[in-house]
Amino acid sequence: QVQLVESGGGLVQAGDSLRLSCAASGRSFSNYNMGWFRQAPGKEREKVAAISWTGSGTYYADFVKGRFTISRDKAKNTVYLQMNSLKPEDTALYYCAADTILFRSLVAFQDPGYWGQGTQVTVSS
């Protein structure tokens, strides 16, 4: 059974940093794109960042560019999201997601087939 388990969320102040981790089990995602999405109360879920199966390609939403960094450790089957200079508007439930199509282009990674349960990030002003 495939599982994506997020950790690292919490309550921080504006300007602080957090590092989210997503540990995958049940299969290797070495050859699959992975990413992070978030959903704030009353809003639709949005894509935050993604990393290609090669590890060399990345995508960032405009609202996190320059502040967030996605990375992956294939040996650990884990993907990370380093979040710096956090803002109150970053408050959301953050979900880890993984692709279901082998070797797919990162551009096409819009519909993850696997999702974690989410980790809450709350940023106070």
Helices and strands as residue ranges (DSSP letters): E 3-7, E 10-13, E 18-25, E 34-39, E 46-51, E 58-60, G 62-64, E 68-73, G 74-76, E 78-83, G 88-90, E 92-98, G 106-108, E 114-115, E 119-124
